[in-house]
Amino acid sequence: MSRKKANVKLVRLTDKGREQFILDNQEAFRYGALEEFGGMRDGMFRFRKVMNQ
């Protein structure tokens, strides 16, 4: 099996980019949790947006 080398460049997130990254990850976690555990039984998945921590 041959592998191609990836050309990856890491760059620091801007403040706006950081906030969007956090929100996107929270949304992905919420989606995964709801898919895995199903529904909002007993208010189990009440999320709030957490920023600047």
N, C-alpha and C positions, 0 to 999 in steps of 0.2 A: 504494500500500500504506500503510495507516495503522498507526501504532505506538502502543501504549499505554504510558504512563509507569509504570514500576515504582516502587512505594513500598518502598524498601529502607532498613533501619536496621542499621548495623554496630555490634556491641557486642563488648566485650572478652570473651574466653573465660575461664571460671573455670579453676582448676588441674585440676579433674576433667574439665571439658570439653576442655581442651587435650590431656590424656592420651588421651581417647577419640578426638579428632580425629586425633592421630598414629597411633593403632592402626588407625583406619578407613582412613587413607590407605595405611598399610603393607599392609593386607589388599587394598585395591583395586589397588595396584601388583602384588602377588603374583598376583592373579587375572589381571590384564592380561598380565603376563609369561608366565604359564603358558598362557594362551589364544593368545598370539602365537607363542611359541617351543615350546610343547608339552612336557609331561612334565617329568621331573626328570632329564634326561640328565646323567650324570656328576656328580650332586649340584649341578647348576648353580644351583638355586634353593633353597638352604638359607637360611632367613631366621631372624633372631632379633628379638625385640621390642626396640626401642631407645627408651628413655625418658629424660627429663630432660637433654636435650642442647641 
